[in-house]
Amino acid sequence: MTEKQGIPLRITLGQKEINSGEIEVYNRITNKKLKSKLKFLEKDLKNEISYCKEFLYKKSKKIIEENIV
């Protein structure tokens, strides 16, 4: 359902991640998983969100430019 809503990142936080101190972040745009230490999670999420915004902007711009006559 979240894929349809346009949420680009999935954060997995379970007992295994808490024990290891690493959080799994899945980028639905690139289909890549990132393991992030808890202390770096905020920085890593900001980087992933910035990448998603830039990627989607470029993709949209390309579609618009290709369809303007």
Summary of the structure (lengths in Angstrom):
residues: 69
radius of gyration: 15.2
end to end distance: 35.6
largest distance: 56.3
contacts: 152
relative contact order: 0.15
helix: 58%
strand: 23%
